[in-house]
Amino acid sequence: MLYGRNILVGISGSIAAYKSAFLIRLLVKAGANVKVIMTPAAKDFITPLTLSTLSKNTVYSEFSKPDGSWVNHVDLALWADDIIIAPASANTIAKMAHGLSDNLLMAVYLSAKCTVCVAPAMDLDMYKHPSTKENFKKLAAFGVKVIPPGTGELASGLLGEGRMAEPEDIIRFIDEQKLLLHKKKVLVTAGPTYEAIDPVRFIGNHSSGKMGFAIAEEFAKNGADVTLVTGPVALQQQHPTIKRIDVTSADEMFKACTTNFKNKDIVVMAAAVADYKPLVVAKQKIKKASETFTIPLSRNKDILMELGKMKSNKQILVGFALETENELANAKEKMKKKNLDIIVLNSLQDKGAGFKNDTNKITLIDKYNKTTTFELKSKTEVAKDIVQKIIFLQAHNHA
């Protein structure tokens, strides 16, 4: 479940800092992207060079880099999917509990919007002091998760209290966290469809599949069980748990979606499905003859409409609308007509949005008529916005 996640490891001043090297190695081995922030005191116990080598990234400690440029603590906080502070000294825990920001790690913590976990490391007397216990209560109230010592011999009884959890136990704790999408079954469609004219030619569009693939990756990274139905694209999924179904035509995508829809919790239809197909597909290549050539077309099945009819109250169905005029009104009408929970509006009027680009600019409209417009972002970041909106709606539906 850690594959592809951006994990920021914070290291404070403690003799247990040597364990962080093993933790970082295990995170990288699990496929996570790891960045490290050290407090100034942490460098008394382990070198930045060791951690930089293991994480394959620059290690941060100060607000400025050696060349004088600024280290943006907000960017680091927003980059992270998880922050793990291990070891977390009594001093660092106290600062977190009281909102102090006298070093880079604390500034990043106070800017974070992701899950934050701490693995305490201190002697038994400090651990049992009433002020430390009070600080733990405050962290819990803030949503910070405290990683307990493991269940090994050294972690049992009094020997375990205050002792930093072993790296393997920290990995297990993070991996077993009940993510909002953990074990949720998700269906995502991506790419174009090709509608054959003859054995050589087809009707298609410029969809690259990048948006749909980014959404599938974001779901998988958040613990969902993802099935990706994709039209003809040159892309390869990265997350090892994504189940891929390749199709070519709209009819094939219709069959794949309707077959896999019933047991899904969330369905995101990001594919650009052709509205029409040739009425008759020539068995041989059509030769050039007259100056003009007409192809009779028949309408493809409306996959989104059909899924909207099949949808239960427990399912979330998300559609896309690519518009060139009256964008908002057309998107809202489509959402209502097709029984959607969310519609993602793209406008071809926006520079950098739409087909083939690595960026996109979207407006999200939900069934409660809440409309949110985002700035131009990479499709990876747009996927995060879409998935976060789905998580929010899911929580609202179950409230």
C-alpha positions as CSV (number, residue, x, y, z in Angstrom):
1,M,0.0,0.0,0.0
2,L,3.0,2.3,0.4
3,Y,3.9,2.0,-3.3
4,G,4.0,5.4,-5.0
5,R,3.2,7.4,-1.8
6,N,5.1,10.5,-1.0
7,I,6.4,10.0,2.6
8,L,8.2,12.7,4.5
9,V,10.3,11.3,7.4
10,G,11.1,13.8,10.2
11,I,14.0,13.0,12.5
12,S,14.5,14.7,15.8
13,G,17.4,14.6,18.3
14,S,17.4,11.2,19.9
15,I,19.9,8.3,20.1
16,A,17.1,6.3,18.3
17,A,17.9,8.3,15.2
18,Y,20.0,5.5,13.9
19,K,16.8,3.4,13.4
20,S,15.6,6.0,10.9
21,A,18.2,4.8,8.4
22,F,16.6,1.3,8.5
23,L,13.1,2.9,8.3
24,I,14.0,4.9,5.2
25,R,15.5,1.8,3.5
26,L,12.3,-0.2,4.1
27,L,10.1,2.7,2.8
28,V,12.1,3.0,-0.4
29,K,12.1,-0.8,-0.8
30,A,8.3,-0.7,-0.5
31,G,8.1,1.7,-3.4
32,A,7.5,5.0,-1.5
33,N,9.0,8.3,-2.5
34,V,10.9,9.5,0.5
35,K,12.2,12.9,1.6
36,V,13.9,13.6,5.0
37,I,13.8,16.6,7.3
38,M,16.2,16.6,10.3
39,T,16.1,18.9,13.2
40,P,19.5,20.5,14.0
41,A,19.9,18.3,17.1
42,A,19.3,15.1,15.0
43,K,22.6,15.7,13.1
44,D,24.4,14.9,16.4
45,F,23.2,11.3,16.1
46,I,23.2,10.5,12.3
47,T,24.6,12.2,9.2
48,P,22.6,13.8,6.5
49,L,24.8,12.1,3.9
50,T,23.7,8.6,5.1
51,L,20.0,9.6,4.9
52,S,20.4,11.3,1.6
53,T,22.0,8.2,0.1
54,L,19.3,5.9,1.4
55,S,16.3,8.2,0.4
56,K,17.9,9.2,-2.9
57,N,16.8,12.8,-2.2
58,T,18.3,15.9,-0.7
59,V,18.0,16.0,3.1
60,Y,16.5,19.2,4.5
61,S,17.4,20.8,7.9
62,E,17.5,24.5,7.5
63,F,15.2,27.1,5.9
64,S,17.9,27.9,3.3
65,K,20.0,25.8,1.0
66,P,23.7,26.0,0.7
67,D,23.3,28.3,-2.4
68,G,21.2,30.7,-0.4
69,S,17.8,29.8,-1.9
70,W,14.8,29.2,0.3
71,V,13.4,25.8,1.3
72,N,9.7,26.2,1.0
73,H,8.1,24.4,4.0
74,V,4.6,24.7,2.6
75,D,5.6,22.9,-0.7
76,L,7.2,20.1,1.3
77,A,4.1,19.8,3.4
78,L,1.8,19.7,0.4
79,W,4.1,17.2,-1.4
80,A,3.7,14.6,1.4
81,D,0.9,12.0,1.5
82,D,2.2,11.0,5.0
83,I,4.5,12.5,7.5
84,I,6.3,10.2,9.9
85,I,8.4,11.7,12.7
86,A,10.7,9.0,13.9
87,P,12.2,9.3,16.4
88,A,10.0,11.9,18.0
89,S,11.7,13.3,21.1
90,A,9.8,14.6,24.1
91,N,11.0,18.1,23.0
92,T,9.6,17.7,19.5
93,I,6.3,16.2,20.8
94,A,5.9,19.2,23.1
95,K,6.5,21.7,20.3
96,M,3.9,19.9,18.1
97,A,1.4,19.9,21.0
98,H,1.8,23.6,21.5
99,G,2.2,24.8,17.9
100,L,5.8,26.0,18.2
101,S,7.7,26.5,15.0
102,D,11.4,27.1,15.7
103,N,12.8,24.7,13.0
104,L,12.0,23.5,9.5
105,L,10.4,20.2,10.7
106,M,7.9,22.1,12.9
107,A,7.1,24.6,10.2
108,V,6.3,21.7,7.8
109,Y,4.2,19.9,10.4
110,L,2.1,23.1,11.0
111,S,1.6,23.4,7.2
112,A,0.6,19.8,6.7
113,K,-2.8,18.6,5.5
114,C,-1.9,14.9,5.3
115,T,-1.7,12.1,7.9
116,V,1.0,12.7,10.5
117,C,2.4,9.9,12.7
118,V,5.0,10.0,15.5
119,A,7.1,7.3,16.9
120,P,8.1,8.5,20.4
121,A,11.6,8.0,21.7
122,M,12.7,9.0,25.2
123,D,13.6,7.5,28.6
124,L,10.9,6.1,30.8
125,D,10.7,8.9,33.3
126,M,10.2,11.5,30.5
127,Y,7.6,9.2,28.8
128,K,5.6,8.9,32.0
129,H,5.8,12.5,33.1
130,P,2.3,14.1,33.3
131,S,3.2,16.9,30.9
132,T,4.3,14.4,28.2
133,K,1.1,12.4,28.7
134,E,-0.9,15.6,28.3
135,N,1.0,16.4,25.1
136,F,0.1,13.0,23.7
137,K,-3.6,13.7,24.4
138,K,-3.2,17.0,22.5
139,L,-1.6,15.3,19.6
140,A,-4.5,12.8,19.5
141,A,-7.0,15.6,19.5
142,F,-5.2,17.1,16.5
143,G,-5.5,13.8,14.6
144,V,-1.8,12.9,15.0
145,K,-1.3,9.2,15.2
146,V,1.1,7.8,17.9
147,I,3.0,4.7,16.8
148,P,3.3,2.4,19.8
149,P,6.4,0.2,20.4
150,G,6.2,-3.2,18.7
151,T,5.3,-6.5,20.3
152,G,8.8,-7.9,20.5
153,E,10.5,-8.9,23.8
154,L,12.2,-5.5,24.2
155,A,9.0,-3.7,23.6
156,S,7.0,-5.5,26.3
157,G,6.2,-4.1,29.7
158,L,8.2,-1.3,31.1
159,L,11.1,-1.9,28.7
160,G,8.8,-0.9,25.8
161,E,7.4,2.4,27.2
162,G,9.3,5.3,25.6
163,R,11.2,3.1,23.3
164,M,10.9,4.0,19.6
165,A,9.0,1.4,17.6
166,E,11.1,-0.8,15.4
167,P,11.2,0.2,11.7
168,E,9.3,-3.0,10.7
169,D,6.6,-2.1,13.2
170,I,6.4,1.5,11.9
171,I,6.0,0.2,8.3
172,R,3.3,-2.2,9.5
173,F,1.5,0.5,11.4
174,I,1.5,2.9,8.4
175,D,0.5,0.1,6.0
176,E,-2.4,-1.0,8.1
177,Q,-3.9,2.5,8.7
178,K,-7.5,2.5,7.7
179,L,-7.4,4.8,4.8
180,L,-10.7,6.2,3.7
181,L,-10.3,4.3,0.4
182,H,-8.8,1.1,1.9
183,K,-10.3,-1.9,0.1
184,K,-12.8,0.3,-1.7
185,K,-13.6,-1.2,-5.2
186,V,-13.1,1.4,-7.9
187,L,-13.6,1.4,-11.7
188,V,-11.8,4.0,-13.8
189,T,-12.0,4.4,-17.6
190,A,-9.4,6.2,-19.7
191,G,-8.3,7.0,-23.2
192,P,-10.3,7.1,-26.5
193,T,-12.2,4.5,-28.4
194,Y,-11.5,3.6,-32.0
195,E,-14.5,2.8,-34.2
196,A,-13.5,0.8,-37.2
197,I,-14.3,2.0,-40.8
198,D,-12.4,-0.8,-42.4
199,P,-9.4,-3.0,-41.4
200,V,-7.1,0.0,-41.7
201,R,-9.0,3.1,-40.8
202,F,-11.1,4.2,-37.7
203,I,-12.9,7.1,-36.2
204,G,-11.2,8.3,-33.0
205,N,-10.2,11.3,-30.9
206,H,-7.1,12.9,-29.4
207,S,-7.4,11.5,-25.9
208,S,-4.1,10.3,-24.5
209,G,-5.5,8.6,-21.4
210,K,-3.3,10.6,-19.1
211,M,-6.1,12.0,-16.9
212,G,-7.8,8.6,-16.4
213,F,-4.4,6.9,-15.7
214,A,-3.5,9.6,-13.1
215,I,-6.9,9.1,-11.4
216,A,-6.4,5.3,-11.3
217,E,-2.9,5.7,-9.8
218,E,-4.2,8.1,-7.1
219,F,-6.9,5.7,-6.1
220,A,-4.5,2.8,-5.9
221,K,-2.0,4.9,-3.9
222,N,-4.8,5.5,-1.4
223,G,-5.4,1.8,-0.9
224,A,-8.3,1.3,-3.3
225,D,-8.8,-1.9,-5.3
226,V,-8.7,-0.4,-8.8
227,T,-9.9,-1.8,-12.2
228,L,-8.8,0.4,-15.1
229,V,-10.7,0.0,-18.4
230,T,-8.6,1.8,-21.1
231,G,-9.0,2.4,-24.8
232,P,-5.9,2.3,-27.1
233,V,-3.1,4.3,-25.4
234,A,0.6,4.3,-25.2
235,L,0.6,4.5,-21.4
236,Q,1.5,1.9,-18.8
237,Q,0.1,1.8,-15.3
238,Q,2.7,2.1,-12.5
239,H,1.0,0.8,-9.4
240,P,1.3,-3.0,-9.2
241,T,-2.2,-3.5,-7.8
242,I,-4.1,-1.9,-10.7
243,K,-6.1,-4.4,-12.8
244,R,-6.1,-3.3,-16.4
245,I,-8.7,-4.2,-19.1
246,D,-7.8,-3.1,-22.6
247,V,-10.6,-2.4,-25.1
248,T,-10.7,-0.7,-28.5
249,S,-14.3,0.2,-29.4
250,A,-17.2,1.8,-27.5
251,D,-19.1,-1.5,-27.6
252,E,-16.1,-3.2,-25.9
253,M,-15.9,-0.5,-23.3
254,F,-19.6,-0.7,-22.7
255,K,-19.4,-4.4,-22.0
256,A,-16.3,-4.1,-19.7
257,C,-18.0,-1.3,-17.7
258,T,-21.4,-2.8,-17.3
259,T,-19.9,-6.2,-16.4
260,N,-17.6,-4.7,-13.7
261,F,-20.0,-2.0,-12.4
262,K,-22.2,-3.9,-9.9
263,N,-19.7,-4.6,-7.2
264,K,-17.9,-1.2,-7.4
265,D,-18.1,1.5,-4.7
266,I,-16.8,4.3,-7.0
267,V,-16.8,4.6,-10.8
268,V,-15.0,7.4,-12.6
269,M,-15.7,7.6,-16.3
270,A,-12.7,9.6,-17.7
271,A,-12.6,8.0,-21.1
272,A,-13.4,10.0,-24.2
273,V,-15.9,7.5,-25.8
274,A,-16.9,8.0,-29.4
275,D,-20.6,9.0,-29.8
276,Y,-21.0,7.4,-33.2
277,K,-19.6,4.4,-35.1
278,P,-19.8,3.4,-38.8
279,L,-23.1,1.7,-39.5
280,V,-21.2,-0.9,-41.6
281,V,-17.6,-1.9,-41.2
282,A,-16.0,-2.8,-44.6
283,K,-14.3,-6.2,-44.5
284,Q,-11.6,-5.0,-46.9
285,K,-9.7,-1.7,-47.2
286,I,-11.9,0.9,-48.9
287,K,-10.2,2.1,-52.2
288,K,-10.2,5.7,-53.3
289,A,-12.8,6.3,-55.9
290,S,-15.1,9.3,-56.1
291,E,-14.2,12.9,-55.0
292,T,-16.5,12.7,-52.0
293,F,-17.2,9.8,-49.6
294,T,-20.0,9.4,-47.1
295,I,-19.9,7.1,-44.1
296,P,-23.3,6.4,-42.5
297,L,-23.0,6.5,-38.7
298,S,-25.0,4.9,-36.0
299,R,-25.1,6.1,-32.4
300,N,-23.0,4.2,-29.8
301,K,-24.6,3.1,-26.5
302,D,-24.3,5.8,-23.8
303,I,-22.2,4.0,-21.2
304,L,-22.5,6.8,-18.6
305,M,-26.3,7.0,-19.0
306,E,-26.6,3.2,-18.6
307,L,-24.4,3.1,-15.5
308,G,-26.5,6.0,-14.1
309,K,-29.6,3.8,-14.5
310,M,-27.8,0.9,-12.8
311,K,-26.4,2.9,-9.9
312,S,-27.4,2.2,-6.3
313,N,-27.5,4.9,-3.6
314,K,-24.3,3.4,-2.1
315,Q,-22.3,3.9,-5.3
316,I,-20.6,7.1,-6.4
317,L,-20.6,7.8,-10.2
318,V,-18.4,10.5,-11.7
319,G,-18.5,11.7,-15.3
320,F,-16.5,14.2,-17.4
321,A,-17.8,17.0,-19.6
322,L,-15.6,18.5,-22.2
323,E,-17.4,21.7,-23.4
324,T,-16.7,24.5,-25.8
325,E,-19.7,26.8,-24.9
326,N,-22.2,27.3,-22.1
327,E,-19.9,25.0,-20.1
328,L,-21.4,25.2,-16.7
329,A,-25.0,24.9,-17.8
330,N,-24.3,22.0,-20.1
331,A,-22.3,20.2,-17.4
332,K,-25.0,20.5,-14.8
333,E,-27.6,19.3,-17.3
334,K,-25.5,16.2,-18.1
335,M,-25.0,15.5,-14.4
336,K,-28.7,15.5,-13.8
337,K,-29.7,13.6,-16.9
338,K,-27.2,10.8,-16.2
339,N,-27.7,10.5,-12.5
340,L,-24.1,11.5,-11.5
341,D,-22.8,12.4,-8.1
342,I,-19.9,14.5,-9.5
343,I,-19.1,15.9,-12.9
344,V,-15.7,17.1,-13.9
345,L,-15.9,20.0,-16.3
346,N,-13.1,20.7,-18.8
347,S,-13.3,23.6,-21.2
348,L,-11.3,23.7,-24.5
349,Q,-11.3,27.5,-24.1
350,D,-8.8,27.1,-21.3
351,K,-5.1,27.0,-22.4
352,G,-3.3,24.0,-21.2
353,A,-6.5,21.9,-20.6
354,G,-8.0,19.1,-22.6
355,F,-6.4,16.4,-24.8
356,K,-2.7,15.4,-24.9
357,N,-1.5,18.1,-22.4
358,D,0.2,17.1,-19.2
359,T,-1.9,19.8,-17.4
360,N,-5.6,20.3,-16.9
361,K,-7.9,22.9,-15.5
362,I,-11.1,21.7,-14.1
363,T,-14.3,22.7,-12.3
364,L,-15.9,20.1,-10.0
365,I,-19.7,20.1,-9.6
366,D,-21.4,17.8,-7.1
367,K,-25.0,16.6,-6.7
368,Y,-25.5,19.2,-3.9
369,N,-24.7,21.9,-6.5
370,K,-21.4,22.9,-4.9
371,T,-19.1,24.1,-7.6
372,T,-15.3,24.4,-7.2
373,T,-13.0,25.7,-9.9
374,F,-9.2,24.9,-9.7
375,E,-6.2,26.6,-11.3
376,L,-4.2,24.9,-14.0
377,K,-2.3,22.0,-12.6
378,S,-0.5,18.9,-13.6
379,K,-2.9,16.0,-14.3
380,T,-1.3,14.2,-11.3
381,E,-2.4,17.1,-9.0
382,V,-5.8,17.3,-10.7
383,A,-6.3,13.6,-10.0
384,K,-5.6,14.3,-6.3
385,D,-8.3,17.0,-6.3
386,I,-10.8,14.7,-7.9
387,V,-10.1,11.8,-5.5
388,Q,-10.2,14.1,-2.5
389,K,-13.6,15.4,-3.7
390,I,-14.9,11.8,-3.9
391,I,-13.6,11.0,-0.4
392,F,-15.4,14.1,0.9
393,L,-18.6,13.2,-0.8
394,Q,-18.3,9.6,0.4
395,A,-18.0,10.8,4.0
396,H,-20.9,13.2,3.5
397,N,-23.1,10.4,2.1
398,H,-22.4,8.2,5.1
399,A,-22.8,10.9,7.7
